[in-house]
Amino acid sequence: MDEKKETKEVEETHEGGKFLANRRQFLGAFAGIVGAAGALQVGVPLLASFKPVQRGKPEPVTLNLGDIPVGGFAQAVYAGSTFLAFNRKTGIECISLKCTHLGCFVKWEADKERFQCPCHDGWFDKNGVNKGGPPPAPLELLPFKVAGDKLIVGGE
């Protein structure tokens, strides 16, 4: 009984062949985007950790008092952080803009006379005292001295 089995190759076509290729491409692109986003979340802080650390005392910052009108303020950078120097009727006040919660930079809202942290909705009054949200402490008041018509921030 020699039966020869004939095998016929049947060519199947699938109507959705092109769709499957596009779906695979979409899934591959989606996986790539998710992977890139994950790499950024890990990579950015990692690279930021290589930034040199300042050792010793930071250089003082000098501002002209004439550039800060009474009731106004000036913005500058001391020790790598931005601060505002206010010239109030009660005197000069230098307030760091670095939030005491996680180190985000707060924004001065002049119309509300308060500092607002965009990270976790914390806020501070006009003197930098924490009033709402998660910040555990007031904003840092920077040391300063007045020498003639100069405001020296950070100098001792």
Beta strands, then each sheet from edge to edge (+ up, - down):
strand 1: 61-64
strand 2: 72-78
strand 3: 81-88
strand 4: 91-96
strand 5: 107-109
strand 6: 114-116
strand 7: 123-125
strand 8: 130-132
strand 9: 144-147
strand 10: 150-153
sheet 1: 1+ 10- 9+
sheet 2: 2+ 3- 4+
sheet 3: 5+ 6- 7+ 8-
end
